[in-house]
Amino acid sequence: MKKIICVFAIAVILIAACQPKTKIVPVDTEVAKASITALLDKYNTAFKAKDTNTLIALLTSDALACGTDPSEFWNKKQITDGWTQAFADTSLKINYSIDKREIRLALDGNSALVVEQYIMSALSSKIPIRSIYHTVKVDENWMLDFISWNFIPKNEDISRLNKALE
């Protein structure tokens, strides 16, 4: 019995010792965050300029976009078709300034969550918008694979909004 236990213990030790070691590659978070900032700056500049071609190039092939309405749940083709249609309206003026941006980089340095807040008067001059992006590194380039636009009323305004919707 002692021999079986000793052989079993040695086998466990050998199996554990032979496991491949995961190589931890250090991530330069400042460089990654600067690259992600450049991506979002390019996205916002293209959006304000109604530059659909640049916007399309910033999205992964399987990108998902969620609009402010619960029915707005779009794949890449649907969101780019929507942009093309909306941007064709010459009366549409898109102007906003990012009030806050937060970048949360994944530990492996290959993806990040980005949150931006701003007022876009074309949609509402009273209710701020919070955009949430998921960015991924594809062949050393950062791209957007998820976008969600959300109205974020102030807590003190919620009861008034609820009454207005009755």
N, C-alpha and C positions, 0 to 999 in steps of 0.2 A: 504494500500500500504506500509506504514511504517513497519507493522508487517511482511509482506512478505520479505521485504529487510532485516530486522533484523534476521528473521529465516534463510534466505539464507546466510547471513554473518556468522552466528553461524555455519551453516552446513559446510561452506567452511573452517572455522577455525578448526572444529572438524576433518574433513577429512585430512587436512594438518597435524594436530597434531598426528593423528593416523598412519601416514606413518612410515614404519620401518626405523630405523636409520641404516645407513651403518656404520659398524665398520671399522675404518681405522687401519689396522695392520701396525705398523712401520716396515720398511724394513731396514735391515742392509746392506747398499749398498756395504760396503767394503767386507763383507763375500760373498755376491752374486757375486761381480766382481772377487773375488779370485776363487770361484767355476767355473765361466765361463772361467777364464784364464786357470784353470786346464783342463777343457774340451777341449779348443782349443790347449793347449800344447799336450794333449794326442792324439788329432786328427792329428796334424802336425807330431808328432813322428811316429804314425802308418802309415801315408801317406808316409813318407820318408822310412820306413821299409817295405813298400808294404804289410802291415798287413791288408788284406781285412776283416778278422773276427772282428778285433777291430773297424775298420771303420764302419762296418755294425751295430755293437752294439751301436754306438754313434748317429745313425739316428733314428728319429721317424718312425713309420710305414707308415706315409703318406708324408715322406720327398720328397722335390723337389730340383733338382739340375740343374743349367743352366751353360753350358760350354761357352767357348770363341767364338764358332761359333753360328750364329743365329739358326741353326738347332738342336743344342744340348739342349734339354729340356727334362729332364729325371725324372722318378719316382724312388723310392728306388730300385726296382729290376733292372731297366735299368742301374742306376749308379753303383750298385754293380757288375753287369755283366761286365760293362765297366772296372771297376777297376780290376776285376779278369783277364780279357783278357790283359789289359795293363801291369799289374804287372807280368804276366807270361813271359814277354820279359826280359830276363836276361841282355840284353845290355842297358836297360833303367836305367839310374842313376838319382835318384831324390834327389836333394840337394838344399836347400834354407834356408835363415835366414829371419825371420820377421823383416822388417825395422821399421814398425809402426803398432800399434794395438790400436784401439779405441773401447771401450765398452760403449754402451748407454743402460742403464737399464730402463725398463718400470717402471712407478710410483708404480704399484702394486707388483713389484719385481718378477713377474712370467715369464717374457720374456725379451729378450735383443737383440739389433742389435750389431753385431761385424764387424768391418772392419779391414782387414789386408792388408799390402802392402809389396811386396818382388819381387825379381828377381828370376825366375826359369830358369836356363840356358837350361834345357831339352826342354823348349818351346821357349825361346828367351833370349839371353844374353843382348839384347838392350832395350827391351820394358818391363817395370815393369808390374806386375799383382796386381790387387786389388781383394781380395776375400771378399765377403759380406756374412755373416751368420746371420740367425735368430735362436736364441736359446730359448728353452722353458723349463720350470720346469715341469717335469713329475714325480709324486710321490717322490718329494724332490731331484730328480736327474736332472741335466741339460743335454739336448739333442739338436741335430741339426735337425731343420725341414725345413731349406732352406739354400742352398749354391749357390752362383753365382761367377764364375771366370770371370774376365774381364781384357783385356789388357788395359793399360792406358799410351798411348804415351805422351810424353811431348808436350806442345802446339807448341813449335817451330819446332817439328818434323812432325806435321800433314800435312803441305803442301808437304813435301818431300815424305811422305807415299802416299798421294793422287797422286802425279806424278808417283810414282813407280807402282801404281795400274792401270794406264791408259793403 
